Amino acid sequence: MAAELVVLAEALARYPGLGRLSGQVGLAGAQLAPQDAERVTLTPEQLAEYAGRYVDPGATDTYSLTADGLEPTIAPPPPRPVPITFLAQDSAVAAGARLPFVRNASGGVGWVASGFRLRPRTDGV
């Protein structure tokens, strides 16, 4: 995905009138967190709000609270474990990709975004 971003940014930079869009457009870019984005540390109580099972017809994500933070288990599984860090409440990053959590009407975490889809939380929380 990084190569795609470099090529797109370069193409826009060279196209007359589109240089200002370089590095700011594209679906891949919309899903990636800026590499220099500040990370925040959430308390174990805050992290527990995100722990749960999120399901859609194509995949199941389970986020478990561990001593090291929030740990994902994704089915089908990724090739290796991916650490999760937070940019702000409800805004996490995994492997450079944005991992937004969405709250329901009662204020609990009800969905996690995967690409441009929302996976509903199914563990009853």
SVG drawing of the C-alpha trace seen along z (x, -y; Angstrom):
<svg xmlns="http://www.w3.org/2000/svg" viewBox="-29 -25 36 43">
<polyline fill="none" stroke="black" stroke-width="0.4" points="0.0,0.0 2.9,-2.4 4.1,-2.1 0.6,-3.0 0.7,-6.2 4.1,-7.2 3.1,-6.8 -0.2,-8.6 1.4,-11.5 4.1,-11.8 1.5,-11.7 -0.6,-14.4 2.5,-16.5 3.4,-16.5 -0.1,-17.0 -0.8,-20.7 -3.2,-22.2 -3.3,-19.1 -0.1,-19.5 -1.9,-20.7 -3.7,-17.4 -0.4,-15.4 -0.4,-13.2 -3.9,-14.1 -6.3,-11.9 -7.0,-8.3 -8.8,-5.5 -5.6,-4.0 -4.5,-7.3 -7.9,-7.8 -7.4,-4.5 -3.8,-5.2 -2.9,-7.1 -0.2,-9.7 3.2,-8.2 4.0,-11.1 0.6,-11.1 0.9,-11.4 -0.1,-8.4 -2.1,-8.5 -2.1,-6.1 -5.5,-4.9 -6.1,-3.5 -7.0,0.2 -10.6,-0.9 -10.7,-2.9 -9.2,-0.1 -11.8,2.3 -14.5,0.3 -13.1,1.5 -12.6,5.2 -15.2,7.4 -16.2,9.3 -17.1,7.5 -18.6,9.6 -19.6,9.1 -20.2,11.8 -16.6,11.8 -14.6,11.6 -14.6,11.6 -12.4,9.4 -12.0,10.0 -10.2,7.4 -8.9,8.6 -7.5,6.6 -4.1,7.9 -1.3,6.6 0.2,4.9 -3.0,3.2 -5.6,4.2 -4.7,7.3 -6.6,8.3 -7.5,11.8 -8.8,11.6 -10.5,14.4 -9.3,15.2 -6.0,14.4 -3.4,11.9 0.1,13.3 1.4,12.0 0.1,10.3 -0.5,6.5 -0.2,4.1 -2.9,1.5 -2.1,-2.0 -4.5,-4.9 -4.4,-8.4 -7.3,-9.5 -10.4,-8.0 -12.2,-5.9 -9.3,-6.4 -6.8,-3.6 -4.1,-2.4 -3.1,1.1 -0.2,1.8 -0.4,-1.9 -4.1,-1.6 -6.8,-3.6 -9.0,-1.5 -11.9,-3.7 -14.4,-2.6 -18.0,-3.9 -20.2,-4.4 -23.9,-3.5 -26.7,-5.7 -26.1,-4.7 -22.4,-5.7 -20.9,-2.1 -18.6,-1.0 -20.9,0.6 -18.8,1.0 -15.3,1.1 -14.6,-0.1 -12.8,2.2 -12.0,0.5 -15.2,-1.4 -17.5,1.1 -18.6,1.1 -18.5,4.4 -21.1,4.5 -20.1,5.6 -21.8,9.0 -20.7,9.9 -23.6,8.1 -21.8,5.2"/>
</svg>
